[in-house]
Amino acid sequence: MTPSPTPRDRSELVSQLAVACIGAGVVTSLAVAQGQNPLTALGITLFSAVAAVMVGQVL
């Protein structure tokens, strides 16, 4: 049996999600400035931020 990683506390997850959203939001705002639909851009930002936090938890 492999040991499971210790769960992170909620404040750390929130801060990781905030940093990931800011990073993804910078690129997304550039795409909106070039004509992308803002709702599509928001969806991409949220997806990439959640994916980044999930990968960060596994590593």
PQR file with spaces between the fields and no chain letter, atoms N, CA, C, O and H, PARSE charges and radii, in Angstrom:
ATOM       1  N    MET     1       0.853   -1.175    0.000 -0.4000 1.5000
ATOM       2  CA   MET     1       0.000    0.000    0.000 -0.0000 2.0000
ATOM       3  C    MET     1       0.898    1.237    0.000  0.5500 1.7000
ATOM       4  O    MET     1       1.827    1.338    0.801 -0.5500 1.4000
ATOM       5  N    THR     2       0.615    2.167   -0.896 -0.4000 1.5000
ATOM       6  CA   THR     2       1.405    3.395   -0.956 -0.0000 2.0000
ATOM       7  C    THR     2       0.783    4.453   -0.055  0.5500 1.7000
ATOM       8  O    THR     2      -0.442    4.551    0.025 -0.5500 1.4000
ATOM       9  H    THR     2      -0.140    2.085   -1.547  0.4000 1.0000
ATOM      10  N    PRO     3       1.592    5.229    0.611 -0.5600 1.5000
ATOM      11  CA   PRO     3       1.024    6.276    1.479  0.2800 2.0000
ATOM      12  C    PRO     3       0.397    7.383    0.653  0.5500 1.7000
ATOM      13  O    PRO     3       0.944    7.794   -0.370 -0.5500 1.4000
ATOM      14  N    SER     4      -0.732    7.852    1.093 -0.4000 1.5000
ATOM      15  CA   SER     4      -1.392    8.947    0.389 -0.0000 2.0000
ATOM      16  C    SER     4      -0.835   10.273    0.893  0.5500 1.7000
ATOM      17  O    SER     4      -0.444   10.380    2.055 -0.5500 1.4000
ATOM      18  H    SER     4      -1.177    7.518    1.924  0.4000 1.0000
ATOM      19  N    PRO     5      -0.797   11.279    0.033 -0.5600 1.5000
ATOM      20  CA   PRO     5      -0.280   12.574    0.482  0.2800 2.0000
ATOM      21  C    PRO     5      -1.215   13.209    1.508  0.5500 1.7000
ATOM      22  O    PRO     5      -2.424   12.977    1.497 -0.5500 1.4000
ATOM      23  N    THR     6      -0.644   13.997    2.375 -0.4000 1.5000
ATOM      24  CA   THR     6      -1.464   14.650    3.384 -0.0000 2.0000
ATOM      25  C    THR     6      -2.328   15.715    2.731  0.5500 1.7000
ATOM      26  O    THR     6      -1.856   16.433    1.849 -0.5500 1.4000
ATOM      27  H    THR     6       0.338   14.185    2.384  0.4000 1.0000
ATOM      28  N    PRO     7      -3.573   15.830    3.140 -0.5600 1.5000
ATOM      29  CA   PRO     7      -4.438   16.849    2.541  0.2800 2.0000
ATOM      30  C    PRO     7      -3.978   18.253    2.915  0.5500 1.7000
ATOM      31  O    PRO     7      -3.506   18.490    4.027 -0.5500 1.4000
ATOM      32  N    ARG     8      -4.117   19.156    1.993 -0.4000 1.5000
ATOM      33  CA   ARG     8      -3.731   20.558    2.239 -0.0000 2.0000
ATOM      34  C    ARG     8      -4.896   21.280    2.906  0.5500 1.7000
ATOM      35  O    ARG     8      -6.053   20.892    2.744 -0.5500 1.4000
ATOM      36  H    ARG     8      -4.500   18.964    1.089  0.4000 1.0000
ATOM      37  N    ASP     9      -4.583   22.323    3.648 -0.4000 1.5000
ATOM      38  CA   ASP     9      -5.667   23.067    4.274 -0.0000 2.0000
ATOM      39  C    ASP     9      -6.338   23.988    3.260  0.5500 1.7000
ATOM      40  O    ASP     9      -5.780   24.282    2.203 -0.5500 1.4000
ATOM      41  H    ASP     9      -3.643   22.638    3.779  0.4000 1.0000
ATOM      42  N    ARG    10      -7.520   24.430    3.593 -0.4000 1.5000
ATOM      43  CA   ARG    10      -8.369   25.180    2.664 -0.0000 2.0000
ATOM      44  C    ARG    10      -7.738   26.507    2.243  0.5500 1.7000
ATOM      45  O    ARG    10      -7.857   26.897    1.081 -0.5500 1.4000
ATOM      46  H    ARG    10      -7.974   24.191    4.452  0.4000 1.0000
ATOM      47  N    SER    11      -7.076   27.204    3.154 -0.4000 1.5000
ATOM      48  CA   SER    11      -6.501   28.509    2.799 -0.0000 2.0000
ATOM      49  C    SER    11      -5.394   28.362    1.758  0.5500 1.7000
ATOM      50  O    SER    11      -5.235   29.229    0.899 -0.5500 1.4000
ATOM      51  H    SER    11      -6.979   26.888    4.097  0.4000 1.0000
ATOM      52  N    GLU    12      -4.633   27.278    1.827 -0.4000 1.5000
ATOM      53  CA   GLU    12      -3.588   27.055    0.840 -0.0000 2.0000
ATOM      54  C    GLU    12      -4.198   26.768   -0.535  0.5500 1.7000
ATOM      55  O    GLU    12      -3.687   27.237   -1.552 -0.5500 1.4000
ATOM      56  H    GLU    12      -4.763   26.574    2.526  0.4000 1.0000
ATOM      57  N    LEU    13      -5.279   26.006   -0.565 -0.4000 1.5000
ATOM      58  CA   LEU    13      -5.948   25.727   -1.830 -0.0000 2.0000
ATOM      59  C    LEU    13      -6.526   26.997   -2.443  0.5500 1.7000
ATOM      60  O    LEU    13      -6.449   27.198   -3.655 -0.5500 1.4000
ATOM      61  H    LEU    13      -5.694   25.625    0.261  0.4000 1.0000
ATOM      62  N    VAL    14      -7.103   27.851   -1.606 -0.4000 1.5000
ATOM      63  CA   VAL    14      -7.679   29.103   -2.108 -0.0000 2.0000
ATOM      64  C    VAL    14      -6.583   30.003   -2.668  0.5500 1.7000
ATOM      65  O    VAL    14      -6.768   30.628   -3.712 -0.5500 1.4000
ATOM      66  H    VAL    14      -7.166   27.688   -0.621  0.4000 1.0000
ATOM      67  N    SER    15      -5.459   30.073   -1.990 -0.4000 1.5000
ATOM      68  CA   SER    15      -4.375   30.922   -2.492 -0.0000 2.0000
ATOM      69  C    SER    15      -3.782   30.353   -3.783  0.5500 1.7000
ATOM      70  O    SER    15      -3.428   31.115   -4.682 -0.5500 1.4000
ATOM      71  H    SER    15      -5.308   29.565   -1.142  0.4000 1.0000
ATOM      72  N    GLN    16      -3.670   29.030   -3.887 -0.4000 1.5000
ATOM      73  CA   GLN    16      -3.191   28.429   -5.133 -0.0000 2.0000
ATOM      74  C    GLN    16      -4.152   28.712   -6.276  0.5500 1.7000
ATOM      75  O    GLN    16      -3.725   29.014   -7.390 -0.5500 1.4000
ATOM      76  H    GLN    16      -3.958   28.411   -3.157  0.4000 1.0000
ATOM      77  N    LEU    17      -5.448   28.616   -6.004 -0.4000 1.5000
ATOM      78  CA   LEU    17      -6.444   28.876   -7.034 -0.0000 2.0000
ATOM      79  C    LEU    17      -6.412   30.344   -7.465  0.5500 1.7000
ATOM      80  O    LEU    17      -6.566   30.642   -8.649 -0.5500 1.4000
ATOM      81  H    LEU    17      -5.795   28.371   -5.098  0.4000 1.0000
ATOM      82  N    ALA    18      -6.214   31.257   -6.521 -0.4000 1.5000
ATOM      83  CA   ALA    18      -6.157   32.680   -6.849 -0.0000 2.0000
ATOM      84  C    ALA    18      -4.953   32.984   -7.733  0.5500 1.7000
ATOM      85  O    ALA    18      -5.071   33.724   -8.709 -0.5500 1.4000
ATOM      86  H    ALA    18      -6.089   31.015   -5.559  0.4000 1.0000
ATOM      87  N    VAL    19      -3.807   32.422   -7.399 -0.4000 1.5000
ATOM      88  CA   VAL    19      -2.600   32.655   -8.205 -0.0000 2.0000
ATOM      89  C    VAL    19      -2.774   32.060   -9.599  0.5500 1.7000
ATOM      90  O    VAL    19      -2.375   32.671  -10.591 -0.5500 1.4000
ATOM      91  H    VAL    19      -3.712   31.820   -6.606  0.4000 1.0000
ATOM      92  N    ALA    20      -3.369   30.867   -9.677 -0.4000 1.5000
ATOM      93  CA   ALA    20      -3.588   30.236  -10.976 -0.0000 2.0000
ATOM      94  C    ALA    20      -4.569   31.048  -11.818  0.5500 1.7000
ATOM      95  O    ALA    20      -4.381   31.174  -13.028 -0.5500 1.4000
ATOM      96  H    ALA    20      -3.692   30.371   -8.871  0.4000 1.0000
ATOM      97  N    CYS    21      -5.610   31.600  -11.198 -0.4000 1.5000
ATOM      98  CA   CYS    21      -6.573   32.429  -11.935 -0.0000 2.0000
ATOM      99  C    CYS    21      -5.929   33.710  -12.451  0.5500 1.7000
ATOM     100  O    CYS    21      -6.206   34.144  -13.569 -0.5500 1.4000
ATOM     101  H    CYS    21      -5.762   31.497  -10.215  0.4000 1.0000
ATOM     102  N    ILE    22      -5.081   34.305  -11.645 -0.4000 1.5000
ATOM     103  CA   ILE    22      -4.404   35.531  -12.089 -0.0000 2.0000
ATOM     104  C    ILE    22      -3.496   35.233  -13.274  0.5500 1.7000
ATOM     105  O    ILE    22      -3.481   35.981  -14.252 -0.5500 1.4000
ATOM     106  H    ILE    22      -4.856   33.952  -10.737  0.4000 1.0000
ATOM     107  N    GLY    23      -2.742   34.144  -13.189 -0.4000 1.5000
ATOM     108  CA   GLY    23      -1.859   33.777  -14.283 -0.0000 2.0000
ATOM     109  C    GLY    23      -2.612   33.469  -15.562  0.5500 1.7000
ATOM     110  O    GLY    23      -2.224   33.913  -16.643 -0.5500 1.4000
ATOM     111  H    GLY    23      -2.755   33.537  -12.394  0.4000 1.0000
ATOM     112  N    ALA    24      -3.689   32.709  -15.438 -0.4000 1.5000
ATOM     113  CA   ALA    24      -4.485   32.379  -16.629 -0.0000 2.0000
ATOM     114  C    ALA    24      -5.242   33.601  -17.127  0.5500 1.7000
ATOM     115  O    ALA    24      -5.459   33.747  -18.329 -0.5500 1.4000
ATOM     116  H    ALA    24      -4.004   32.348  -14.560  0.4000 1.0000
ATOM     117  N    GLY    25      -5.641   34.471  -16.222 -0.4000 1.5000
ATOM     118  CA   GLY    25      -6.392   35.667  -16.599 -0.0000 2.0000
ATOM     119  C    GLY    25      -5.592   36.650  -17.429  0.5500 1.7000
ATOM     120  O    GLY    25      -6.148   37.359  -18.266 -0.5500 1.4000
ATOM     121  H    GLY    25      -5.465   34.352  -15.245  0.4000 1.0000
ATOM     122  N    VAL    26      -4.285   36.695  -17.201 -0.4000 1.5000
ATOM     123  CA   VAL    26      -3.438   37.598  -17.983 -0.0000 2.0000
ATOM     124  C    VAL    26      -3.465   37.198  -19.452  0.5500 1.7000
ATOM     125  O    VAL    26      -3.657   38.040  -20.330 -0.5500 1.4000
ATOM     126  H    VAL    26      -3.833   36.118  -16.520  0.4000 1.0000
ATOM     127  N    VAL    27      -3.275   35.920  -19.712 -0.4000 1.5000
ATOM     128  CA   VAL    27      -3.288   35.438  -21.090 -0.0000 2.0000
ATOM     129  C    VAL    27      -4.688   35.560  -21.686  0.5500 1.7000
ATOM     130  O    VAL    27      -4.839   35.908  -22.857 -0.5500 1.4000
ATOM     131  H    VAL    27      -3.119   35.236  -18.999  0.4000 1.0000
ATOM     132  N    THR    28      -5.705   35.275  -20.887 -0.4000 1.5000
ATOM     133  CA   THR    28      -7.080   35.331  -21.367 -0.0000 2.0000
ATOM     134  C    THR    28      -7.489   36.758  -21.703  0.5500 1.7000
ATOM     135  O    THR    28      -8.206   36.978  -22.680 -0.5500 1.4000
ATOM     136  H    THR    28      -5.583   34.993  -19.936  0.4000 1.0000
ATOM     137  N    SER    29      -7.049   37.728  -20.917 -0.4000 1.5000
ATOM     138  CA   SER    29      -7.391   39.118  -21.215 -0.0000 2.0000
ATOM     139  C    SER    29      -6.774   39.561  -22.536  0.5500 1.7000
ATOM     140  O    SER    29      -7.356   40.378  -23.249 -0.5500 1.4000
ATOM     141  H    SER    29      -6.467   37.550  -20.124  0.4000 1.0000
ATOM     142  N    LEU    30      -5.609   39.032  -22.865 -0.4000 1.5000
ATOM     143  CA   LEU    30      -4.999   39.314  -24.162 -0.0000 2.0000
ATOM     144  C    LEU    30      -5.856   38.736  -25.290  0.5500 1.7000
ATOM     145  O    LEU    30      -6.026   39.368  -26.332 -0.5500 1.4000
ATOM     146  H    LEU    30      -5.137   38.368  -22.286  0.4000 1.0000
ATOM     147  N    ALA    31      -6.395   37.529  -25.077 -0.4000 1.5000
ATOM     148  CA   ALA    31      -7.250   36.910  -26.093 -0.0000 2.0000
ATOM     149  C    ALA    31      -8.550   37.697  -26.268  0.5500 1.7000
ATOM     150  O    ALA    31      -9.031   37.837  -27.392 -0.5500 1.4000
ATOM     151  H    ALA    31      -6.257   37.015  -24.231  0.4000 1.0000
ATOM     152  N    VAL    32      -9.120   38.209  -25.189 -0.4000 1.5000
ATOM     153  CA   VAL    32     -10.348   39.007  -25.278 -0.0000 2.0000
ATOM     154  C    VAL    32     -10.067   40.308  -26.022  0.5500 1.7000
ATOM     155  O    VAL    32     -10.893   40.779  -26.805 -0.5500 1.4000
ATOM     156  H    VAL    32      -8.729   38.095  -24.276  0.4000 1.0000
ATOM     157  N    ALA    33      -8.895   40.881  -25.770 -0.4000 1.5000
ATOM     158  CA   ALA    33      -8.531   42.118  -26.476 -0.0000 2.0000
ATOM     159  C    ALA    33      -8.413   41.899  -27.980  0.5500 1.7000
ATOM     160  O    ALA    33      -8.569   42.836  -28.763 -0.5500 1.4000
ATOM     161  H    ALA    33      -8.225   40.499  -25.134  0.4000 1.0000
ATOM     162  N    GLN    34      -8.136   40.662  -28.380 -0.4000 1.5000
ATOM     163  CA   GLN    34      -8.021   40.360  -29.803 -0.0000 2.0000
ATOM     164  C    GLN    34      -9.328   39.840  -30.393  0.5500 1.7000
ATOM     165  O    GLN    34      -9.361   39.437  -31.556 -0.5500 1.4000
ATOM     166  H    GLN    34      -8.009   39.901  -27.744  0.4000 1.0000
ATOM     167  N    GLY    35     -10.408   39.843  -29.603 -0.4000 1.5000
ATOM     168  CA   GLY    35     -11.720   39.535  -30.155 -0.0000 2.0000
ATOM     169  C    GLY    35     -12.374   38.249  -29.694  0.5500 1.7000
ATOM     170  O    GLY    35     -13.435   37.896  -30.210 -0.5500 1.4000
ATOM     171  H    GLY    35     -10.380   40.170  -28.659  0.4000 1.0000
ATOM     172  N    GLN    36     -11.789   37.534  -28.745 -0.4000 1.5000
ATOM     173  CA   GLN    36     -12.419   36.298  -28.273 -0.0000 2.0000
ATOM     174  C    GLN    36     -13.638   36.631  -27.411  0.5500 1.7000
ATOM     175  O    GLN    36     -13.679   37.673  -26.756 -0.5500 1.4000
ATOM     176  H    GLN    36     -10.927   37.821  -28.326  0.4000 1.0000
ATOM     177  N    ASN    37     -14.615   35.748  -27.420 -0.4000 1.5000
ATOM     178  CA   ASN    37     -15.811   35.901  -26.608 -0.0000 2.0000
ATOM     179  C    ASN    37     -15.413   35.903  -25.122  0.5500 1.7000
ATOM     180  O    ASN    37     -14.711   34.992  -24.685 -0.5500 1.4000
ATOM     181  H    ASN    37     -14.582   34.902  -27.952  0.4000 1.0000
ATOM     182  N    PRO    38     -15.841   36.896  -24.339 -0.5600 1.5000
ATOM     183  CA   PRO    38     -15.460   36.955  -22.920  0.2800 2.0000
ATOM     184  C    PRO    38     -15.937   35.756  -22.100  0.5500 1.7000
ATOM     185  O    PRO    38     -15.243   35.334  -21.175 -0.5500 1.4000
ATOM     186  N    LEU    39     -17.107   35.201  -22.419 -0.4000 1.5000
ATOM     187  CA   LEU    39     -17.580   34.031  -21.670 -0.0000 2.0000
ATOM     188  C    LEU    39     -16.721   32.803  -21.950  0.5500 1.7000
ATOM     189  O    LEU    39     -16.437   32.018  -21.045 -0.5500 1.4000
ATOM     190  H    LEU    39     -17.670   35.544  -23.170  0.4000 1.0000
ATOM     191  N    THR    40     -16.318   32.641  -23.176 -0.4000 1.5000
ATOM     192  CA   THR    40     -15.410   31.546  -23.518 -0.0000 2.0000
ATOM     193  C    THR    40     -14.079   31.733  -22.799  0.5500 1.7000
ATOM     194  O    THR    40     -13.511   30.780  -22.265 -0.5500 1.4000
ATOM     195  H    THR    40     -16.548   33.278  -23.912  0.4000 1.0000
ATOM     196  N    ALA    41     -13.594   32.953  -22.790 -0.4000 1.5000
ATOM     197  CA   ALA    41     -12.330   33.243  -22.121 -0.0000 2.0000
ATOM     198  C    ALA    41     -12.422   32.971  -20.624  0.5500 1.7000
ATOM     199  O    ALA    41     -11.477   32.451  -20.030 -0.5500 1.4000
ATOM     200  H    ALA    41     -14.054   33.727  -23.224  0.4000 1.0000
ATOM     201  N    LEU    42     -13.541   33.315  -20.016 -0.4000 1.5000
ATOM     202  CA   LEU    42     -13.725   33.046  -18.582 -0.0000 2.0000
ATOM     203  C    LEU    42     -13.746   31.548  -18.306  0.5500 1.7000
ATOM     204  O    LEU    42     -13.162   31.087  -17.325 -0.5500 1.4000
ATOM     205  H    LEU    42     -14.308   33.738  -20.498  0.4000 1.0000
ATOM     206  N    GLY    43     -14.411   30.796  -19.161 -0.4000 1.5000
ATOM     207  CA   GLY    43     -14.437   29.344  -19.006 -0.0000 2.0000
ATOM     208  C    GLY    43     -13.056   28.732  -19.123  0.5500 1.7000
ATOM     209  O    GLY    43     -12.698   27.840  -18.354 -0.5500 1.4000
ATOM     210  H    GLY    43     -14.885   31.171  -19.958  0.4000 1.0000
ATOM     211  N    ILE    44     -12.281   29.210  -20.085 -0.4000 1.5000
ATOM     212  CA   ILE    44     -10.911   28.711  -20.249 -0.0000 2.0000
ATOM     213  C    ILE    44     -10.066   29.054  -19.024  0.5500 1.7000
ATOM     214  O    ILE    44      -9.271   28.234  -18.565 -0.5500 1.4000
ATOM     215  H    ILE    44     -12.572   29.935  -20.710  0.4000 1.0000
ATOM     216  N    THR    45     -10.237   30.263  -18.497 -0.4000 1.5000
ATOM     217  CA   THR    45      -9.487   30.682  -17.310 -0.0000 2.0000
ATOM     218  C    THR    45      -9.805   29.801  -16.114  0.5500 1.7000
ATOM     219  O    THR    45      -8.898   29.334  -15.425 -0.5500 1.4000
ATOM     220  H    THR    45     -10.883   30.929  -18.870  0.4000 1.0000
ATOM     221  N    LEU    46     -11.090   29.570  -15.864 -0.4000 1.5000
ATOM     222  CA   LEU    46     -11.475   28.741  -14.719 -0.0000 2.0000
ATOM     223  C    LEU    46     -10.994   27.306  -14.874  0.5500 1.7000
ATOM     224  O    LEU    46     -10.500   26.707  -13.919 -0.5500 1.4000
ATOM     225  H    LEU    46     -11.827   29.949  -16.424  0.4000 1.0000
ATOM     226  N    PHE    47     -11.138   26.753  -16.078 -0.4000 1.5000
ATOM     227  CA   PHE    47     -10.681   25.384  -16.307 -0.0000 2.0000
ATOM     228  C    PHE    47      -9.182   25.254  -16.082  0.5500 1.7000
ATOM     229  O    PHE    47      -8.731   24.328  -15.407 -0.5500 1.4000
ATOM     230  H    PHE    47     -11.539   27.239  -16.854  0.4000 1.0000
ATOM     231  N    SER    48      -8.415   26.170  -16.639 -0.4000 1.5000
ATOM     232  CA   SER    48      -6.965   26.069  -16.508 -0.0000 2.0000
ATOM     233  C    SER    48      -6.513   26.295  -15.068  0.5500 1.7000
ATOM     234  O    SER    48      -5.540   25.683  -14.626 -0.5500 1.4000
ATOM     235  H    SER    48      -8.781   26.923  -17.187  0.4000 1.0000
ATOM     236  N    ALA    49      -7.200   27.159  -14.333 -0.4000 1.5000
ATOM     237  CA   ALA    49      -6.835   27.388  -12.931 -0.0000 2.0000
ATOM     238  C    ALA    49      -7.112   26.152  -12.087  0.5500 1.7000
ATOM     239  O    ALA    49      -6.285   25.765  -11.260 -0.5500 1.4000
ATOM     240  H    ALA    49      -7.990   27.656  -14.691  0.4000 1.0000
ATOM     241  N    VAL    50      -8.265   25.535  -12.288 -0.4000 1.5000
ATOM     242  CA   VAL    50      -8.600   24.327  -11.527 -0.0000 2.0000
ATOM     243  C    VAL    50      -7.644   23.196  -11.900  0.5500 1.7000
ATOM     244  O    VAL    50      -7.196   22.449  -11.029 -0.5500 1.4000
ATOM     245  H    VAL    50      -8.936   25.850  -12.960  0.4000 1.0000
ATOM     246  N    ALA    51      -7.334   23.067  -13.179 -0.4000 1.5000
ATOM     247  CA   ALA    51      -6.393   22.026  -13.605 -0.0000 2.0000
ATOM     248  C    ALA    51      -5.012   22.244  -12.999  0.5500 1.7000
ATOM     249  O    ALA    51      -4.353   21.284  -12.599 -0.5500 1.4000
ATOM     250  H    ALA    51      -7.698   23.674  -13.886  0.4000 1.0000
ATOM     251  N    ALA    52      -4.569   23.494  -12.928 -0.4000 1.5000
ATOM     252  CA   ALA    52      -3.261   23.794  -12.351 -0.0000 2.0000
ATOM     253  C    ALA    52      -3.215   23.431  -10.867  0.5500 1.7000
ATOM     254  O    ALA    52      -2.216   22.891  -10.393 -0.5500 1.4000
ATOM     255  H    ALA    52      -5.104   24.274  -13.253  0.4000 1.0000
ATOM     256  N    VAL    53      -4.273   23.720  -10.144 -0.4000 1.5000
ATOM     257  CA   VAL    53      -4.318   23.390   -8.714 -0.0000 2.0000
ATOM     258  C    VAL    53      -4.353   21.871   -8.532  0.5500 1.7000
ATOM     259  O    VAL    53      -3.702   21.338   -7.633 -0.5500 1.4000
ATOM     260  H    VAL    53      -5.084   24.159  -10.529  0.4000 1.0000
ATOM     261  N    MET    54      -5.108   21.178   -9.379 -0.4000 1.5000
ATOM     262  CA   MET    54      -5.175   19.715   -9.266 -0.0000 2.0000
ATOM     263  C    MET    54      -3.806   19.085   -9.524  0.5500 1.7000
ATOM     264  O    MET    54      -3.392   18.178   -8.801 -0.5500 1.4000
ATOM     265  H    MET    54      -5.637   21.611  -10.109  0.4000 1.0000
ATOM     266  N    VAL    55      -3.111   19.560  -10.545 -0.4000 1.5000
ATOM     267  CA   VAL    55      -1.777   19.039  -10.837 -0.0000 2.0000
ATOM     268  C    VAL    55      -0.827   19.383   -9.686  0.5500 1.7000
ATOM     269  O    VAL    55       0.010   18.567   -9.302 -0.5500 1.4000
ATOM     270  H    VAL    55      -3.447   20.296  -11.132  0.4000 1.0000
ATOM     271  N    GLY    56      -0.961   20.583   -9.147 -0.4000 1.5000
ATOM     272  CA   GLY    56      -0.124   20.983   -8.015 -0.0000 2.0000
ATOM     273  C    GLY    56      -0.341   20.108   -6.778  0.5500 1.7000
ATOM     274  O    GLY    56       0.595   19.869   -6.015 -0.5500 1.4000
ATOM     275  H    GLY    56      -1.641   21.246   -9.459  0.4000 1.0000
ATOM     276  N    GLN    57      -1.549   19.640   -6.584 -0.4000 1.5000
ATOM     277  CA   GLN    57      -1.839   18.774   -5.444 -0.0000 2.0000
ATOM     278  C    GLN    57      -1.238   17.384   -5.632  0.5500 1.7000
ATOM     279  O    GLN    57      -0.806   16.747   -4.671 -0.5500 1.4000
ATOM     280  H    GLN    57      -2.309   19.835   -7.204  0.4000 1.0000
ATOM     281  N    VAL    58      -1.214   16.922   -6.880 -0.4000 1.5000
ATOM     282  CA   VAL    58      -0.664   15.591   -7.145 -0.0000 2.0000
ATOM     283  C    VAL    58       0.849   15.599   -7.007  0.5500 1.7000
ATOM     284  O    VAL    58       1.444   14.661   -6.477 -0.5500 1.4000
ATOM     285  H    VAL    58      -1.565   17.439   -7.661  0.4000 1.0000
ATOM     286  N    LEU    59       1.464   16.672   -7.491 -0.4000 1.5000
ATOM     287  CA   LEU    59       2.924   16.763   -7.403 -0.0000 2.0000
ATOM     288  C    LEU    59       3.297   17.146   -6.005  0.5500 1.7000
ATOM     289  O    LEU    59       4.481   17.282   -5.697 -0.5500 1.4000
ATOM     290  H    LEU    59       0.981   17.434   -7.922  0.4000 1.0000
